[in-house]
Amino acid sequence: MKCKNIGLSIVITFLFFFTLISCTERQVIREPFVPSPKPCEIPKGNSLDLVIEGTEKALEGNNCDEEFDKFYENILVAGEGNRDIKNKKLIEDFLVWCINNRTLNKSTGERYYASYFSYKFINTEDFYNTSSQCDKIKSILRNIEKELQQKDRGLNRICGDKISYARAYKLKDDLELVFKATCEASGK
């Protein structure tokens, strides 16, 4: 009889401890969940890291190249919601990823980056002989103004880099002055 009582006691004790262990909460550290988007689906969210990760998953091998502007705009919006100088590097790394995965060619990737995150203007790179461009001066100045707005968004509102934006603004003023003075001096 004692053997049955000992056996029953062991079973009851085991069940008690099993119930006690299963009822205690276990802390589980989880990585943020990034659902795999459908091909060419633009990821939603406010975290720039997660939006970039979702964008890479959506673009990877899905022939979404014609939709790239929409993806990039979405990344810029996410960056605006989280102003930080680190955003410049995150977006640069994303564009390098796009180049390495043949979503963009190198010159296009560089233009996407420089338009928003460099104080230098890409719209003036081809104008070594300023006086020959006088017939296009209004168009050139409009393009510079448009690019300054992109730099305001990238440098100021996404990165919080007011110093680089101030450099871009001063450079825009200097370029306008040089273009106008050169064209006036050449009589064009």
C-alpha positions as a printed NumPy array, in Angstrom:
array([[  0.   ,   0.   ,   0.   ],
       [  2.89 ,   2.29 ,   0.792],
       [  4.246,   1.853,  -2.758],
       [  0.956,   2.973,  -4.269],
       [  0.857,   6.031,  -1.979],
       [  4.463,   6.937,  -2.837],
       [  3.763,   6.506,  -6.551],
       [  0.589,   8.593,  -6.274],
       [  2.478,  11.249,  -4.299],
       [  5.168,  11.423,  -6.992],
       [  2.556,  11.787,  -9.758],
       [  0.682,  14.513,  -7.837],
       [  3.945,  16.336,  -7.043],
       [  5.019,  16.108, -10.698],
       [  1.65 ,  17.455, -11.899],
       [  1.817,  20.27 ,  -9.331],
       [  5.309,  21.36 , -10.448],
       [  4.416,  20.992, -14.127],
       [  1.325,  23.182, -13.626],
       [  3.366,  25.709, -11.643],
       [  6.09 ,  25.911, -14.306],
       [  3.646,  26.224, -17.193],
       [  1.791,  29.047, -15.442],
       [  4.837,  31.26 , -14.904],
       [  5.376,  33.941, -17.515],
       [  8.418,  33.673, -19.658],
       [  9.938,  36.804, -21.091],
       [ 10.701,  36.458, -24.771],
       [ 12.774,  39.059, -26.563],
       [ 11.441,  39.474, -30.055],
       [ 12.809,  41.244, -33.057],
       [ 10.403,  43.713, -34.664],
       [  8.23 ,  41.847, -37.126],
       [  8.617,  42.887, -40.733],
       [  6.087,  41.017, -42.825],
       [  7.215,  39.935, -46.239],
       [  5.467,  42.299, -48.596],
       [  3.809,  41.191, -51.77 ],
       [  5.955,  41.811, -54.833],
       [  6.177,  45.548, -55.533],
       [  4.039,  46.412, -52.491],
       [  5.225,  49.578, -50.76 ],
       [  5.827,  48.847, -47.065],
       [  3.982,  50.882, -44.449],
       [  5.452,  52.223, -41.243],
       [  7.209,  55.06 , -39.471],
       [ 10.506,  53.362, -38.661],
       [ 13.037,  54.171, -41.37 ],
       [ 14.981,  50.959, -40.659],
       [ 11.89 ,  48.797, -41.061],
       [ 10.64 ,  50.65 , -44.15 ],
       [ 14.024,  50.21 , -45.816],
       [ 14.092,  46.521, -44.864],
       [ 10.576,  46.027, -46.235],
       [ 11.469,  47.933, -49.404],
       [ 14.508,  45.738, -50.001],
       [ 12.348,  42.625, -49.589],
       [  9.732,  44.008, -51.97 ],
       [ 12.286,  45.017, -54.609],
       [ 14.438,  41.902, -54.425],
       [ 13.968,  39.973, -57.638],
       [ 10.467,  41.32 , -58.324],
       [ 11.028,  43.605, -61.36 ],
       [  9.731,  46.692, -59.558],
       [ 12.256,  49.063, -61.137],
       [  9.548,  51.234, -62.718],
       [  8.04 ,  51.742, -59.244],
       [ 11.324,  52.855, -57.639],
       [ 10.338,  56.53 , -57.28 ],
       [  7.326,  55.517, -55.169],
       [  9.504,  53.308, -52.956],
       [ 12.082,  56.086, -52.534],
       [  9.389,  58.637, -51.687],
       [  8.054,  56.267, -49.033],
       [ 11.54 ,  55.986, -47.52 ],
       [ 11.885,  59.783, -47.465],
       [  8.515,  60.111, -45.7  ],
       [  9.621,  57.585, -43.057],
       [ 12.866,  59.533, -42.613],
       [ 10.975,  62.787, -42.076],
       [  9.102,  61.159, -39.213],
       [ 12.38 ,  60.28 , -37.492],
       [ 14.778,  63.197, -38.068],
       [ 18.313,  62.015, -37.345],
       [ 21.737,  62.531, -38.915],
       [ 22.044,  58.699, -39.052],
       [ 19.279,  58.658, -41.679],
       [ 21.76 ,  59.896, -44.271],
       [ 23.842,  56.73 , -43.841],
       [ 20.785,  54.456, -43.784],
       [ 19.54 ,  55.883, -47.079],
       [ 23.021,  55.81 , -48.597],
       [ 23.335,  52.122, -47.635],
       [ 19.914,  51.454, -49.177],
       [ 20.959,  53.094, -52.454],
       [ 24.213,  51.084, -52.463],
       [ 22.095,  47.954, -51.942],
       [ 19.973,  48.994, -54.945],
       [ 23.095,  49.453, -57.074],
       [ 24.542,  46.107, -55.963],
       [ 21.23 ,  44.371, -56.715],
       [ 20.938,  46.11 , -60.091],
       [ 17.763,  47.978, -59.185],
       [ 19.627,  51.2  , -60.051],
       [ 22.762,  51.902, -62.011],
       [ 25.577,  53.672, -60.167],
       [ 25.065,  57.149, -61.648],
       [ 21.309,  57.067, -60.952],
       [ 21.921,  55.955, -57.357],
       [ 24.427,  58.763, -56.885],
       [ 21.932,  61.302, -58.261],
       [ 19.181,  60.084, -55.903],
       [ 21.573,  60.537, -52.989],
       [ 23.145,  63.849, -54.035],
       [ 19.803,  65.503, -54.839],
       [ 18.735,  65.222, -51.205],
       [ 21.843,  64.679, -49.071],
       [ 24.747,  66.634, -50.573],
       [ 25.145,  70.394, -50.363],
       [ 26.468,  70.406, -53.951],
       [ 24.045,  70.772, -56.852],
       [ 23.864,  68.035, -59.451],
       [ 22.067,  70.288, -61.921],
       [ 25.249,  72.325, -62.448],
       [ 27.792,  69.547, -63.   ],
       [ 27.632,  69.732, -66.801],
       [ 27.963,  73.526, -67.086],
       [ 31.696,  74.138, -67.315],
       [ 31.236,  76.928, -69.847],
       [ 28.569,  79.048, -68.183],
       [ 28.27 ,  81.608, -70.996],
       [ 27.22 ,  78.905, -73.463],
       [ 24.268,  78.102, -71.184],
       [ 22.797,  81.629, -71.077],
       [ 19.868,  80.713, -73.321],
       [ 18.9  ,  78.085, -70.728],
       [ 19.524,  80.222, -67.634],
       [ 15.882,  80.358, -66.502],
       [ 15.518,  76.601, -66.771],
       [ 18.827,  76.042, -64.963],
       [ 17.855,  78.365, -62.108],
       [ 14.449,  76.65 , -61.78 ],
       [ 16.201,  73.278, -61.558],
       [ 18.576,  74.611, -58.916],
       [ 15.631,  75.955, -56.899],
       [ 13.837,  72.605, -57.18 ],
       [ 16.953,  70.779, -56.049],
       [ 17.327,  73.189, -53.113],
       [ 13.843,  72.112, -51.995],
       [ 14.981,  68.475, -52.182],
       [ 18.052,  69.365, -50.11 ],
       [ 15.841,  71.119, -47.572],
       [ 13.867,  67.92 , -47.244],
       [ 16.897,  65.607, -47.096],
       [ 19.416,  67.644, -45.152],
       [ 17.018,  69.589, -42.917],
       [ 13.856,  67.567, -42.388],
       [ 15.257,  64.024, -42.643],
       [ 18.752,  64.478, -41.18 ],
       [ 18.506,  67.674, -39.141],
       [ 21.779,  68.825, -40.767],
       [ 21.214,  72.576, -40.777],
       [ 24.89 ,  73.351, -41.457],
       [ 24.984,  71.406, -44.736],
       [ 21.649,  72.908, -45.758],
       [ 22.994,  76.42 , -45.066],
       [ 25.977,  75.591, -47.313],
       [ 23.6  ,  74.45 , -50.066],
       [ 21.525,  77.615, -49.727],
       [ 24.626,  79.822, -49.961],
       [ 25.901,  77.837, -52.933],
       [ 22.543,  78.347, -54.691],
       [ 22.825,  82.107, -54.173],
       [ 26.425,  82.074, -55.436],
       [ 25.476,  80.035, -58.512],
       [ 22.631,  82.408, -59.36 ],
       [ 24.988,  85.359, -59.06 ],
       [ 27.663,  83.752, -61.246],
       [ 25.178,  82.655, -63.925],
       [ 23.482,  86.036, -64.111],
       [ 26.738,  88.022, -64.054],
       [ 28.325,  85.808, -66.712],
       [ 25.334,  86.084, -69.008],
       [ 25.115,  89.851, -68.561],
       [ 28.85 ,  90.226, -69.23 ],
       [ 28.645,  88.112, -72.374],
       [ 25.639,  90.111, -73.6  ],
       [ 23.355,  87.101, -73.748]])
